[in-house]
């Protein structure tokens, strides 16, 4: 049997980090078993769904590196792949259930249902439909319909027994039918309810394995009951714990990055995000610190290693993978990434700042010192900003950090006088530094900090030798002269 997994998002907003992880897990499991990954769009909420949001959703999933073998844009033998286009199928199977006596019309109003739910909770019982309309006669149903009342359609749950299944993540599960209650499969406006359309589509599309959020765990017995009644083969379901912030609360905007679009906007690399998400509640034995391709991640993905506990989203961990991804990216690709992030920040473009003949050396120089290409978060750190380094090395050099000013002052004007004298005889970096060490009798930070501050305005940053090469002798001389003036006070 070929493994077939699916991801079925609603195009109603940006893709949450937790949902993006769910999509990735399903894609990894399918690929790791030589199977197929299906994308299905659940757009029955016409008011909130839109074609624009669907386009963004598909683009963001593609950015993450996911590829689906069937979907609204890829086609396939089990289409349509938008629920809004599957209405005739839903009506056919609802009619089958009705003809089998497995459904009944329900005229209960939302207010009546809310009141019954409140009473059950107050009595310490799980809320379930009490069956008010379960035994209406044909005449009673006709009379209410004649008054213009539009009923929902409920599925009759067997009064006794229980539904059991083995969760792919959580193991054996058991739900007593008396605790489920008859549930709506078709709303009063004629649209199918989630329980019905979601489970039916899984069966009709031949889905074999589904990983989804734990909030759907209670839906599973209802869907299994529907598929059993229709004599359809149900997939194996597994339910993932939530993704939460470091404070243990559901991940939201206040944690910084709640959606995949947030991460894209910050110019995280897809490979970094993929590697982090693949480990967000899932362990790779002996490979937890290795940057891997999608194929490598898929080959090692194992449902037995999925944690039952909530996964804590930690942006510091994500930045660790970002650093690894940057370190493993070619110079040409890294320039494109840097340019994209810098240009997205607005203002002057990176191409207009960095001379074409120095771009490769620039990339090699700042590679260890950039993190998000152009820092867009509130915790701005210029030493991680590619635009900062471009302007520092090829601009007017009017940026001076507090630590840089202190280093110039501590070194004093005499240090820079000797540096300028040595530069005239030693235009190359190594001979210059050796001569400066000899004339000043300084070593280590005392020697290098003032020099770095003079050339870059800061006491931390890329390798000085590469900075020297990028600046050239004349620029180095001008900056040393400026530093000497500052050091004089």
Buried (B, 14 or more C-beta within 10 A) or exposed (E): EEBBBBBBBBBBBBBBBBBBBBBBBBBBBBBBBEBBBBBBBBBBBEEEBBEEBBEBBBEBBEBBBBEBBBBBEBEBEBBBBBBBEBBEBBEEBBEBBBEEEBBBBBBBEEEEBEEBBEEBEEEEEEBBBBBBBBEBEEEEBEEBEEEEEEBBBBBBBBEEEBBEBEBBBBEEBEBEBBBBBBBBBBBBEEBBBBBBBBBBBBBBBBBBBBBBBBEBBBBBBBBBBBBEBBEBEBBBBBBBBBBBBEEEEBBEEEBBBBBBBBBBBBBBBBBBBBBBBBBBBBBBEEEEEEBBEBEBBBEBBEBEEBEEEBBBBBBEEBBBBBBBBBEEBEBEEBBEBBBEBBBBBEEBBBBEBBEEEBBEBBBBBBBEBBBBBBBBEEEEEBBBBBBBBBBBBBBEBEBBBEBBBBBBBEBBBEBBBBBBEBBEEBBEBEEBBEBBBEBBEBEEEBBBBBBBBBBBBBBBBBBBEBBBBBBEBEBBBEBBBBBBEBBEE
